[in-house]
Amino acid sequence: MHYEYPEAFARFYDVMYRHLRDAVDHEFYMHHITKTKGRILEVGVGTGRFFRDALANGADIYGIDISGAMLEVLKSNLEASHHHRISRQSIVDFSFDGKFDLIIAPFRVMMHLPDKEEQLAALNNVYRHLNTGGVFIFDAFVPDLNQLLHPHDRTTDFDGEYQPGKKLRRSVSTDPDLINQTIHVTFLLEWDENGKNNQEVWKVPLRFFFRYELEHLVERSKFSHSKILGDFYGNDLKRGSREFIVFCAK
Ligand SMILES: C[S@@+](CC[C@H](N)C(=O)[O-])C[C@H]1O[C@@H](n2cnc3c(N)ncnc32)[C@H](O)[C@@H]1O
């Protein structure tokens, strides 16, 4: 079951996430992109938060995503000569003729896969598409027990403007399910347009991982070498880490 990012979410994604996320992960992924000499694939490329900068830096990068709305936003910001680099495919069963030296799935893409067989299929599919010596990098958040116990109820996480004088606000509510390791997230977007207040609600489940589950998952896959770091600055996983940054090498 796939939950596609809807239209308004795609439309305002860059405004919100350049603000909420770039300071956390942009330098890290751009570092791995720029040091790669060969072909790169970004899985869950979205609106191209990394992809567009990677192309501007001369990377030979391709992108896939399951959301038509996200890809439309990305394409509208790309020169037509680059459109062939983008396709609508899932991490679980994408296919390309050639292989890649780096595959990345930045910002919770793997957490969109609820089911362990899909997660395993995704890892093995990525493995198949890597050259020997190639690397797959993805991230997930470390579950915050406090937030699992005290869910959000319409917490505002963005309150700004999408254009001068035009307001955009997002709030988030969560409904955590510990047994299925899933947080059911409800986003409410509100924005000013044509003199009225517009709204879009989007519900999406996010599958959270614990440390040893992630290790077992990768060990069950075809990847035989992996390492999990605890932040985007290269530090090992330790008590108090907020991120799982998973490196899988072929
Ligand atoms: C939080 S966004 C991250 C987008 C981009 N990588 C970034 O960092 O800004 C997650 C993206 O993963 C995509 N996605 C979700 N499930 C997917 C799947 N099965 N295969 C490929 N992409 C998927 C979503 O459509 C969305 O664009």
The ligand as an SDF file (V2000), in Angstrom:
LIG
                    3D

 27 29  0  0  0  0  0  0  0  0999 V2000
   10.1660   13.1530    2.8480 C   0  0  0  0  0  0  0  0  0  0  0  0
   10.1860   12.9470    1.1000 S   0  0  0  0  0  0  0  0  0  0  0  0
   11.9140   13.1470    0.7350 C   0  0  0  0  0  0  0  0  0  0  0  0
   12.1380   13.7650   -0.6290 C   0  0  0  0  0  0  0  0  0  0  0  0
   13.5980   14.1250   -0.9120 C   0  0  0  0  0  0  0  0  0  0  0  0
   14.4470   12.9490   -0.9140 N   0  0  0  0  0  0  0  0  0  0  0  0
   14.0930   15.1210    0.1210 C   0  0  0  0  0  0  0  0  0  0  0  0
   14.9600   14.7610    0.9160 O   0  0  0  0  0  0  0  0  0  0  0  0
   13.5770   16.2460    0.1350 O   0  0  0  0  0  0  0  0  0  0  0  0
    9.9550   11.2110    0.8460 C   0  0  0  0  0  0  0  0  0  0  0  0
    9.7350   10.8980   -0.6170 C   0  0  0  0  0  0  0  0  0  0  0  0
    9.7330    9.4740   -0.7650 O   0  0  0  0  0  0  0  0  0  0  0  0
    8.7670    9.1700   -1.7400 C   0  0  0  0  0  0  0  0  0  0  0  0
    8.3880    7.7410   -1.6040 N   0  0  0  0  0  0  0  0  0  0  0  0
    7.5530    7.1930   -0.6920 C   0  0  0  0  0  0  0  0  0  0  0  0
    7.4420    5.8660   -0.8970 N   0  0  0  0  0  0  0  0  0  0  0  0
    8.2410    5.5710   -1.9650 C   0  0  0  0  0  0  0  0  0  0  0  0
    8.5460    4.3870   -2.6740 C   0  0  0  0  0  0  0  0  0  0  0  0
    7.9900    3.2110   -2.3400 N   0  0  0  0  0  0  0  0  0  0  0  0
    9.4150    4.4500   -3.7130 N   0  0  0  0  0  0  0  0  0  0  0  0
    9.9700    5.6470   -4.0800 C   0  0  0  0  0  0  0  0  0  0  0  0
    9.6990    6.8050   -3.4550 N   0  0  0  0  0  0  0  0  0  0  0  0
    8.8500    6.7780   -2.4130 C   0  0  0  0  0  0  0  0  0  0  0  0
    7.6440   10.1470   -1.4800 C   0  0  0  0  0  0  0  0  0  0  0  0
    6.7540   10.2670   -2.5730 O   0  0  0  0  0  0  0  0  0  0  0  0
    8.4200   11.4150   -1.1900 C   0  0  0  0  0  0  0  0  0  0  0  0
    8.6430   12.1670   -2.3400 O   0  0  0  0  0  0  0  0  0  0  0  0
  1  2  1  0
  2  3  1  0
  2 10  1  0
  3  4  1  0
  4  5  1  0
  5  6  1  0
  5  7  1  0
  7  8  2  0
  7  9  1  0
 10 11  1  0
 11 12  1  0
 11 26  1  0
 12 13  1  0
 13 14  1  0
 13 24  1  0
 14 15  1  0
 14 23  1  0
 15 16  2  0
 16 17  1  0
 17 18  1  0
 17 23  2  0
 18 19  1  0
 18 20  2  0
 20 21  1  0
 21 22  2  0
 22 23  1  0
 24 25  1  0
 24 26  1  0
 26 27  1  0
M  CHG  2   2   1   9  -1
M  END
$$$$
